[in-house]
């Protein structure tokens, strides 16, 4: 790979797999994802062979994730990825943005706003990804991205951030007039990623402070008080709802119980946050990251006697949904790499190598492309929660986290790595 300004982009050497293999996997993933461009704007869902599903809605979060990864691809020097990132910025600045009320639609069906498949609600989850996409595209120097980032941060601050709670609220109606009483941890987790990235790109340190407030309440509060079995569903007063979705246990975004992959994801985010705060970082960030990681391994990995991470457990640590999701093992890989970077403990490098081997044997699809998104407990392809291959965001990041420092976040780290050296 070459940097946008020319010449090879040199990144630090990770544990096994080595940097050359990881960069090759990024190329393979982004090549597969390039087929997602939708003729009406944004990025389509992809089927198992990488064909765009043009009869399905265009989702804001998918378009934002694709914009993010193609911005990373451009920063890595991949030809054509800048234009793909531009297509995402255009869709997020245009058809997916609500010109009347502000913010971003959840999804637009094939016939537009009136399509019954459209989702006109305004969710914190999608808005966090719009911030991430805009920040990444800004780091990549893409036109229109700084304006999109200013807009997205303004909406996140005015509509979703609650200073008294130190958290994001979950979901509004289209007009921002009715707020859903549900409160969720998943959207706040991605809010932390987006806020740290925005702080790195813009220099606005209030977003880093807000990321710490969210992490402190969720990790050092909710998770620690629950013995590291993180509750994710709450009412409007942030009281836990332990039975939430007990009748829809494999929900893709709000599953019942404890989500193994989120324990791993939060552990990594704590380490990014700790590194970004430097000497002033609270001690608990590392201690809590270790506790979350250990819980995910103890109760999620091979929890039912078969290789792989179970999707969810109950609040006693027993497996509930035993399907294996690709995004969970990618988060395990990234978390193990981050833990190794933060501690130097060889056990984390061993886990990193073990989980990459697991992913290569069962998830990485060398025939059709990308990664198989879901397997059953015995490693066979399944579609209980996910069908097709709509997401390369998690897998791309699993390839990049091991190659980059824990701070700044990926877009700024790649921007800094590709910047020409000052004259001597």
C-alpha positions, -999 to +999 in steps of 0.1 A: +000+000+000+011+036-006+002+068+013-021+093-004+009+115-010+030+087-026+055+063-012+050+033+010+029+036+041+048+020+070+029+008+100+041-009+132+046-047+131+018-066+149+019-101+164+010-130+141-006-127+116+020-102+103+014-068+088+017-080+052-011-105+057-033-080+075-028-054+048-037-080+022-069-088+041-078-051+042-074-050+004-096-081+000-123-068+023-125-033+007-125-048-028-155-069-018-172-039-002-168-017-033-197-035-049-221-019-024-225+014-041-262+021-046-272+039-078-296+061-059-269+071-033-254+055-003-244+018+001-266-012-004-266-044+017-245-071+001-256-107-004-233-137+003-215-133-030-212-095-028-241-085-050-260-053-039-295-059-027-312-030-045-346-041-034-337-035+002-335-002+022-303+018+022-294+021+059-277+052+073-255+031+096-243+009+068-236+039+045-217+055+074-197+024+081-187+021+045-178+057+043-156+052+073-138+021+059-133+036+025-118+067+041-094+044+059-087+028+026-079+061+010-055+070+039-038+036+033-033+047-003-058+024-020-067+038-055-104+045-059-113+044-022-114+082-020-141+083-046-161+057-027-157+077+005-170+107-014-201+088-025-208+081+012-203+117+022-227+128-006-254+103+005-250+114+042-252+150+032-280+144+008-307+117+005-302+102+040-302+135+057-336+150+068-336+185+052-368+194+071-361+184+107-323+177+106-306+145+115-305+113+096-331+088+086-326+052+099-331+038+064-348+047+030-367+021+010-364+018-027-392+043-033-381+069-008-397+085+022-431+070+017-418+034+012-432+011+039-396-002+044-382+032+052-373+039+088-377+076+095-368+075+132-337+092+144-315+068+164-283+075+184-268+043+169-269+056+133-260+092+143-229+079+161-218+062+129-225+094+109-201+112+132-175+084+128-179+085+090-176+123+088-146+124+111-128+096+091-136+114+058-123+146+073-091+130+083-088+116+048-093+152+033-125+144+015-145+174+002-177+182+022-166+160+051-158+188+076-192+204+070-209+170+075-189+165+107-199+199+121-236+191+113-234+156+128-217+167+160-243+195+164-272+171+161-255+146+185-250+174+210-284+190+207-306+160+203-289+130+220-264+141+246-278+145+281-254+164+304-271+153+336-269+116+326-235+117+310-251+095+283-268+095+249-306+090+247-316+064+222-343+073+196-365+101+185-394+103+160-387+120+127-395+155+140-375+152+172-407+158+191-412+124+208-384+106+226-386+068+231-383+059+268-358+030+260-322+037+268-294+015+255-257+008+260-250-003+224-255+032+209-235+047+237-206+023+230-204+035+194-208+070+207-176+066+226-158+054+194-172+083+174-165+109+201-128+098+205-124+099+167-140+133+165-118+147+193-087+135+175-098+150+142-112+183+154-092+190+186-125+196+204-117+180+238-152+181+251-159+150+231-131+131+247-144+142+281-179+130+272-165+096+260-149+092+294-182+100+311-201+074+291-174+048+298-173+055+335-210+051+339-213+020+317-181+002+325-171+014+359-208+016+369-232-008+352-207-035+343-187-035+375-219-035+397-232-065+377-200-086+381-189-076+346-220-091+330-230-059+314-267-051+312-275-032+280-312-023+282-326+004+305-357+025+310-358+063+308-344+066+343-315+043+335-329+015+355-319-019+340-345-040+321-331-075+325-359-092+307-358-069+277-362-089+244-366-122+263-389-131+234-364-120+207-332-133+221-311-132+190-320-096+180-291-081+159-288-049+179-307-054+212-303-091+221-315-104+254-289-108+282-252-102+280-236-097+246-201-113+245-188-092+217-197-060+235-176-070+265-147-073+242-155-041+224-158-021+256-125-035+269-107-022+238-125+012+239-113+016+275-078+011+264-081+036+235-095+061+260-068+053+286-041+059+260-057+091+247-059+106+282-022+099+289-009+104+324-043+117+336-062+085+327-081+069+356-065+037+369-098+019+366-097+020+328-071-007+325-084-028+355-119-027+341-107-035+305-090-066+319-121-076+338-144-073+308-120-092+286-116-120+311-154-123+315-159-125+278-133-153+275-144-172+306-182-171+298-182-166+260-154-186+244-162-223+240-190-218+265-211-245+251-183-270+245-177-260+208-151-237+193-160-201+191-177-173+210-214-176+219-234-145+209-250-140+243-253-154+278-277-148+306-269-129+338-256-161+355-231-165+327-249-195+309-251-195+271-283-182+256-278-177+218-250-200+207-247-188+172-212-175+162-212-140+148-182-128+127-182-094+144-177-110+178-145-128+168-133-096+151-138-077+183-120-105+202-090-101+178-089-064+181-093-065+219-065-090+223-042-069+202-051-038+222-046-057+255-012-069+243-002-033+233-013-020+267+002-046+289+028-066+269+014-098+284+022-128+261-012-144+269-030-117+250-007-123+219-016-160+222-053-152+222-048-129+193-032-157+173-057-183+184-087-162+174-071-153+140-066-190+133-102-196+143-115-168+120-093-179+091-106-215+093-143-208+098-152-172+090-129-159+062-145-168+029-118-172+003-142-184-023-170-158-023-153-130-005-154-111+028-163-131+060-192-154+067-214-133+090-230-161+111-223-197+119-241-222+141-225-237+172-208-264+151-193-239+126-218-243+098-231-212+079-264-199+094-288-170+090-307-169+122-298-132+128-278-121+098-280-129+061-256-119+034-224-100+041-235-064+047-206-054+069-168-051+066-164-025+093-156-049+121-132-071+100-113-041+086-108-027+120-096-061+133-069-059+106-059-023+115-060-021+153-030-045+156-009-023+133-016+011+149-011+028+183-040+028+208-042+066+203-051+084+182-081+065+168-077+048+134-084+077+110-061+102+127-034+075+132-034+067+095-034+104+086-005+110+109+014+079+096+010+090+060+019+126+066+052+136+050+081+141+075+090+178+081+122+190+065+153+185+086 
